[in-house]
């Protein structure tokens, strides 16, 4: 069945504005660039947002996000810079409230910087992820039992390719949110991009919940996951062709459904 026509995506107003990343000390309501130990002299930073209601000693769920490839622009005007600072999916999912939001880089050791396209070194990227999540939980009150991994486009593929790369990284996540692409659905030309490799990574998820969404159709991802025997997945097709994460910054039914899903999987005992 074709998705319903709900008008032009660009005509729907934004109700959220993503805070700009800045230099300085982390604090309530601030979004700042940081480096984990050992990377201070690299051109490589993650970006941490603490909600306005954040207080030292509190305990907060954490949304971890990877950015898409960049620079990218399509005929619809959709843009992805590939930069960590320009992530937006996690902010829209949480609404900027009650969640710590952590945006992570792809580590390129050869050039000591963030890779704007694809993975850099996937193992080094996964190691940086583990270190950054541990810091957020240890220093800022992130709840290690309520950490969600999300991403758009390349970042969606990273949920599997990086987030499930090894047992130590995979066990961090309470659930995954992959919007627009999915690890293993198609070949991209990098190492370990085969369906068989992706299925091996998926075994590390061990039945934890996923949200998988895509512009216009989720049929390819649904067929892949069904073939892999992976359940506990909620699928959502958006009724627009736009390749963007901007939809979470707009008051639409799909965002409300995603937030409802997140609230349920973060409920104790689920």
C-alpha positions as a printed Julia matrix, in Angstrom:
270×3 Matrix{Float64}:
  0.0     0.0    0.0
  1.36    3.43  -0.93
  2.09    5.86   1.87
 -0.53    8.59   2.27
  0.14   12.0    0.76
  0.47   14.46   3.63
  1.77   17.4    1.65
  5.29   18.73   1.26
  7.64   17.87   4.1
  9.31   21.28   3.92
  5.98   22.98   4.62
  5.66   21.42   8.07
  7.03   23.9   10.64
  9.83   23.04  13.05
  8.99   23.05  16.74
 12.54   22.31  17.93
 15.87   24.0   17.25
 19.04   22.01  17.86
 21.48   23.86  20.15
 24.76   24.84  18.51
 27.88   23.09  19.71
 30.32   25.33  21.53
 33.58   25.26  23.41
 33.71   25.29  27.18
 32.65   23.33  30.22
 29.66   21.01  30.16
 26.65   22.2   32.12
 22.86   22.18  32.25
 21.37   23.31  28.94
 24.75   23.42  27.17
 26.03   21.48  24.17
 29.83   21.32  24.17
 32.7    19.69  22.28
 34.86   17.29  24.25
 37.64   14.76  23.71
 38.17   11.54  25.61
 41.57   10.88  27.18
 44.33   10.4   24.64
 42.67   12.41  21.86
 43.15   15.94  23.17
 45.67   16.81  20.42
 43.63   15.31  17.57
 41.15   17.13  15.36
 38.51   14.84  16.83
 35.71   15.68  19.24
 32.44   14.26  20.46
 29.59   16.6   21.4
 27.77   16.36  24.72
 24.41   17.92  25.59
 23.11   18.05  29.15
 19.41   18.94  29.44
 18.37   22.16  31.18
 17.05   20.22  34.17
 20.36   18.34  34.6
 21.83   18.34  38.11
 24.99   16.76  39.44
 24.14   13.56  41.26
 21.09   12.86  39.1
 20.57    9.82  36.88
 19.56   10.27  33.25
 18.97    8.08  30.2
 21.47    8.63  27.39
 20.88    8.9   23.65
 24.06    8.21  21.67
 24.12    9.28  18.02
 26.31    8.83  14.94
 26.08   11.31  12.01
 25.38   10.57   8.36
 27.9    10.82   5.53
 28.79   14.19   4.14
 28.97   16.51   2.43
 25.65   15.48   0.87
 22.82   17.37  -0.79
 20.0    15.97  -2.9
 17.55   17.62  -5.36
 14.95   17.95  -2.57
 17.31   20.2   -0.63
 18.1    17.62   2.04
 21.58   18.15   3.5
 24.01   16.09   5.54
 27.36   17.64   6.43
 28.84   14.48   7.91
 29.89   16.47  10.98
 29.32   15.4   14.57
 28.12   18.91  15.45
 25.25   18.65  12.97
 23.59   15.56  14.45
 19.91   16.11  15.26
 18.13   12.78  15.54
 18.83   12.28  19.24
 17.79   15.8   20.17
 14.46   15.39  18.42
 13.83   11.94  19.88
 14.29   13.21  23.41
 12.9    16.68  22.79
 15.94   18.14  24.51
 14.52   17.22  27.92
 15.41   14.62  30.54
 17.96   12.89  28.27
 21.71   13.29  28.0
 22.58   13.41  24.3
 26.01   12.25  23.11
 27.11   12.64  19.47
 30.13   10.55  18.49
 32.81   10.75  15.77
 34.17    8.15  13.38
 37.86    7.82  14.23
 40.38    8.25  11.39
 43.75    7.42  13.03
 45.76    8.06   9.87
 44.74   11.73   9.83
 43.92   12.08  13.54
 40.45   13.43  12.84
 36.79   12.6   12.37
 35.94   10.8    9.12
 33.13   12.66   7.33
 32.52    9.65   5.08
 32.19    6.1    6.29
 34.1     4.59   9.17
 37.71    5.67   9.44
 38.89    2.74  11.56
 35.79    0.84  12.76
 37.55   -0.81  15.7
 39.05    2.49  16.87
 35.61    4.09  16.45
 33.99    1.43  18.62
 36.72    1.83  21.25
 36.18    5.6   21.32
 32.45    4.96  21.74
 32.97    2.74  24.78
 35.28    5.29  26.36
 32.91    8.2   25.75
 29.85    6.35  27.07
 31.77    5.32  30.18
 32.76    8.94  30.77
 29.19   10.2   30.38
 27.91    7.59  32.83
 30.75    8.11  35.27
 30.98   11.92  35.26
 27.55   13.21  34.23
 25.04   10.77  35.66
 24.25    8.77  32.54
 22.36    5.61  33.45
 24.27    2.64  31.99
 21.07    0.59  31.97
 19.25    3.14  29.8
 21.58    3.93  26.88
 20.08    4.09  23.38
 22.1     4.14  20.15
 20.68    5.99  17.16
 21.74    7.32  13.79
 20.61    8.68  10.43
 21.83    7.32   7.07
 25.49    6.33   7.66
 24.66    6.68  11.35
 21.79    4.23  10.96
 24.14    1.68   9.39
 26.58    2.42  12.23
 24.05    1.11  14.74
 25.03   -2.32  13.49
 28.44   -1.83  11.88
 29.9     0.0   14.9
 27.37   -0.47  17.71
 27.32   -4.26  17.36
 30.91   -4.64  16.24
 32.03   -6.57  19.32
 30.51   -7.89  22.52
 31.83   -5.05  24.7
 30.24   -2.37  22.52
 27.02   -4.28  21.85
 26.23   -4.74  25.53
 26.03   -0.96  26.05
 22.62   -0.57  24.39
 19.12   -0.85  25.75
 17.87   -0.49  22.16
 18.67    0.9   18.71
 17.04    3.57  16.52
 18.11    3.37  12.85
 16.59    5.91  10.46
 17.13    5.68   6.69
 19.32    2.65   5.88
 20.29   -0.42   7.85
 23.45   -2.5    8.2
 23.48   -5.38   5.71
 20.53   -4.36   3.53
 22.72   -3.26   0.61
 26.4    -3.37  -0.39
 28.32   -0.09  -0.1
 31.85   -1.19  -1.01
 33.62   -1.18   2.35
 34.91   -4.21   4.25
 32.34   -6.32   6.1
 29.33   -4.82   4.31
 27.86   -8.19   3.32
 24.51   -9.43   4.63
 26.3   -12.34   6.27
 28.64  -10.01   8.19
 25.72   -7.86   9.3
 23.77  -10.93  10.48
 26.76  -12.0   12.58
 26.79   -8.56  14.21
 23.03   -8.72  14.76
 23.41  -11.81  16.91
 25.07   -9.57  19.49
 21.83   -7.61  19.89
 20.33  -10.66  21.63
 16.71   -9.73  21.07
 16.81   -6.19  22.42
 14.37   -3.76  20.77
 14.96   -1.78  17.61
 13.15    1.04  15.84
 13.77    1.02  12.07
 12.38    3.82   9.91
 12.91    5.04   6.37
 11.52    7.5    3.89
  8.59    6.02   1.92
  9.21    2.31   2.62
 10.85    0.02   5.16
 10.3    -3.12   3.07
 14.0    -3.86   2.32
 15.02   -3.61   5.99
 12.0    -5.62   7.08
 12.76   -8.38   4.57
 16.41   -8.48   5.68
 15.57   -8.71   9.38
 12.88  -11.32   8.77
 15.4   -13.39   6.81
 17.87  -12.98   9.68
 15.25  -14.2   12.14
 15.42  -10.95  14.13
 12.27   -9.88  15.93
 11.42   -7.21  18.5
 11.63   -4.54  15.79
  9.21   -1.68  15.2
  9.1    -0.49  11.58
  7.96    2.94  10.42
  7.75    4.26   6.85
  7.55    8.04   6.58
  5.23    9.37   3.84
  7.81   11.7    2.28
 10.81   11.03   0.01
 13.14   13.31   1.98
 16.44   11.77   3.08
 16.81   13.66   6.35
 16.53   13.41  10.12
 14.68   16.73  10.31
 11.35   14.95  10.86
 12.13   14.51  14.57
 12.24   18.31  14.87
  8.59   18.57  13.76
  5.36   17.78  15.59
  4.17   14.85  13.47
  2.53   11.5   14.38
  5.67    9.51  13.51
  7.72   11.4   16.1
  5.05   10.84  18.73
  5.09    7.12  17.96
  8.88    7.0   18.25
  8.77    8.75  21.62
  6.06    6.37  22.84
  8.21    3.42  21.77
 11.22    4.87  23.58
  9.26    5.45  26.76
  8.11    1.83  26.77
 11.55    0.29  26.26
 13.05    2.47  29.0
 10.38    1.41  31.49
 11.95   -0.67  34.29
 11.38   -4.37  33.87
 10.98   -4.28  30.09
